[in-house]
Amino acid sequence: MAVMTGRRRSRTRIAIAALAASSLLGLTGCGLLDDESGGGDGGGNSSDGTLDVVASFYPMAYLAERIGGEHVSVTTLTEPGVEPHDLDISPQQTAAVADAEVVVYLRGLQPAVDETVEQSATGEVAEATRYTSLESHEPADEHGEHGEGEEHAEEGEEGHDHAEEGEEAGEEGHDHEHEHSHDIDGLDPHLWLDPVKYGQIAEGVGAALTNADPDNMADYERNTAALVEELNALDAEFAEGLADVEGGTFITTHSAFGYLAARYGLHEESITGLDPESEPSGARMRELREIAEQDGVTTVFFETLVSDETARTLADDLGLETAVLDPLEGITEDSPGADYPEVMRANLAALREALGAA
C-alpha cells in the first residue's frame, strides 16, 4: 500500500539535519511546523512554561489540545490543507520532534512521521495504535478476493473486543513501540472516525500527558473524562441517526470510513482503497457501477483534501448525486465544520440524507 512504503531513509542524514535544525531554526509562532516558517521557540519547554507537545496531524492535535488545555502548547506537523499521507518532514520539524516533551501520532498513516519519531523522539510518545486495535477494511478486488490485508482479517474481526488489550498495551510505555512495530500494511489507520476508538485513544493521550507532567494530573484526568463523555454522546447520536439504514451501502473516494461503517452497521465501497492517491482499475469502476445499481446507491462522496474528479465521473456516469464526507484529516475553510464534533455531525447528516434515513 502506497501510504505504508518509503520508510528507508538515511539515519545519518536525518541526524545531521536535526542537529542543524536545532541550532539554526525555530518553530512557527502559529502552532504549525513547515518549511516556510522561522523564528520562535525551538522545542522543549515552551517559553510560557506550558508542556511542549508535537502532534502529527489534526485528529491527534485535537486530542492534545482538548485534554491538555492551558497546560500545553501544541504544534502540528501537517499544515491545514495538506493531505497528511503526503507529508514530508523538514529538518525544522525533525528538531521539533526531538525537542518535544510529548509526541502524539498515529503510526502507519504518515511514513515520514513514523521514521522521524522512531529516530528522533526523546520525550513521552503517545502512539494511537497502542490504545486501540487496528482492523482490515480493504475492499474486495475484481476477483472477489481481498488484498494483502486478508491475512489480518482475524485481528480485524475481533477489533471492537480488543479495547482493553489496547489500553493495557498503552501502559507499557515508550519501549512498547518497538514490540508493536510489526508490518501493518493492509490494516486501516483511520481509527479516529469511530468515536468509540477515538475515545480510547483520548484516554491514552491523557495518560501520556500525565506521565510527562504529573503535577497537572487532575486536570488531564478531568479533561480526558469530559472529552470521552462527549465522544460517547457522539457515538449515541450516530447509532440513533443511522439505526434505520443498517446495511446501507455508500461509495467514497478512498477507504477512510471503514471503522465508522463497521461501528454502525453500514457498508463502505471505495474507489481507490486505502491510498487516496492510487488510480482505480477499469474493473473496479465497473464493479462500483454494478454495486451502485444493485444496492440503490444515490450518492458518491468525495473529500475536501483529495481531487473529486474520479468521484464526479462515476456519479455522472450513473446519474448519482455527489456530496462531501469529510475524513477529518485536517480542518480548512472548506471543511463542513470548525472542529472534530462539528464535522462528524455534518458527516452524520450527509450519510442520513444519502441513505434515506427517516
Phi, psi and omega in degrees: 000135191297324184287349183259359187258180176075034187270346187271105175234171182284119177296322180297315181299317181292320180298316178297317180298322181294319179296318179296318181293324181297327184268335189247339189240157176235173178276164177287162177266004186243016176086008178236153178237109181219176185289340186273340191276163177203168179078175177090184182283139183274005178125189183070215178295130178292156184298335180266009177087001179279167179286129182274114183241133173248128179245146186287318180201179194309309184302326178285322178295320180301316179297314182298319181290317182292320183278320182285327179056226185287351184271354185234153169241113189254128171244149187241132182288331185257115181291143176305135181095349178266128177294117190298330179299334186267003187297133168251140183268127177275164174303323178298317180291323176300317178296321180296318178297318181296325184271345186294143175281332175219135173243128180243119183206169180241110182291138176102346180268321184231096184305323181295323178292316180306313183292318181295316179297315182300320187269336192239335186294134179240347181264199178292136180243122175253102183253124195302323185285358172287338192253349177202157188273146171279154178227165176260124177233028180297134175289157175293146177276188186293348179262004180082010180249150180276160181280209188295345179286352184301324182296343180261008187302319183297318178296319181296319182296334181264005190306313185290344179269358188255017182301315182295323178297318180297319180293320178297321180298322181296334181285347183287343174092191190300323184294340182296339181302322182287326177291333187262017190267027177293161182297128181247015177303135180092345176269145186277121181273358190277052186298326188293345181277000168255111183303330180291311178295323178298323176295323177295321177294320178303318179296322177293319178295319177301318178295321179295318178296321177296318179299322182280335186216069186297338180298334181251026183305317184300318179293318179297318180294319179295316180293323177297314181298320180294318180293316179298322177298319178296319180291325175295322177294321177295320175302317179295322177298316179295316181300317180289317184292335182251008183299327184277356183237026181303132182090358182295139179260136174224151184248133180233168178295307176224166191282070179263344192248025181295319179292318178298315180297316180296322182294323189245019172072029178255178180225115179265134168241130183244157180281317188248357184082205184289334182267113183291345182265354182284160180257131179288148177282162176299323179296321180293320180295321176295320179296319180295324177298318179295317180298315181300318181289317183291322186262004178065037179294135181253341191220139170252122183269139172237177186242166181279335185256359183234146180305138180263009187299311183293319179298317181291325178297313179297316180297318180297319181298326185258000182068034182259164175279162171238151178203166180269131167236108192271122180281003173059039177275348177185151178257126176228179178294344178270353181292147181279030180175166186267344181205182185305307182298320181295317181291320178298320178291326174295321176297319179299315180297320180295318179294317180300317180294314183294328185263004175071039179295146181291000000 
